[in-house]
Amino acid sequence: MMVDEESMFWIIAAVNVLLTAPLIFFLIRASRRAWTSQIRAEAERIRYQENEQRLRSILEAEPHGILVLGLDYRVLQLNPAGCLLFDAGFSEEIVGKDVREYIQTNHCLQIEEMHKTAREGQETCGKGRLVGLSGQIRWVEITFVPLTASDGTVQAVLSVVRDVTEQRRADRRQALQHAVAKVLAGASTLDQAIPDLLQAIVVNLDWHVGLFWQVQDDRRTIICTQDWSVDTMVVQEFLNRSRQEA
């Protein structure tokens, strides 16, 4: 049976349709999936930007200092309230610096232990002294919170810093008042009370040394007659000079 050319043409066309239709259908579906993925990625990017903007707004309005610290103690980010705690006009003055540079030496070990605890995935809180760029010293309460990645590893440490200087001063003044009242109640003379008064003042105000100066008979000279210090070796030279006639 002979097949004419026109019939052959339609047979070939039908075969081509049968062969190419699945491919076309596959390409259409792949294109649709790619387009859908692109739309989702764009939506995710917009959502991320919105969340980032929302977080930035929250940080700027937060009255306490917020710092993001690297695992090497370097400041990666801080909010305006954090800048005020460091006496910095701009965050660039602090970002990239080791936060331990602004912690009083005798509190550095505590801060390092807290940072280590956060790196291990646990929240921790403590108090210490922060030294600003101007040299002003503040008592601060610091909370360290680990910042984890999607795989659970700690990538950075979030630090919330609250200025508690005034609260600390008020607590110490109250403690000093009680200590002084207790000393005076138990002493029969002023000379007997002076050493204990000096100790109460030094301890409660976190000083290094306390001195008692006495006016001499000529009314023009004063001398240091009693002292109390936490570490006499550190202030010995100062004590020796203070005992000289002024």
ABEGO torsion letter per residue (X at the ends): XBBBAAAAAAAAAAAAAAAAAAAAAAAAAAAAAAAAAAAAAAAAAAAAAAAAAAAAAAAAABABBBBBBBAAGBBABBBAAAAAAAGBABAAAABGBBAAAABBAAAAAAAAAAAAAAAAGBBBBBBBBBBBAAGBBBBBBBBBBBBBBAAGBBABBBBBBBBAAAAAAAAAAAAAAAAAAAAAAABABAAAAAAAAAAAAAAAAGBABBBBBBBBAAGABBBBABBBBABAAAAAAAAAAAABBX
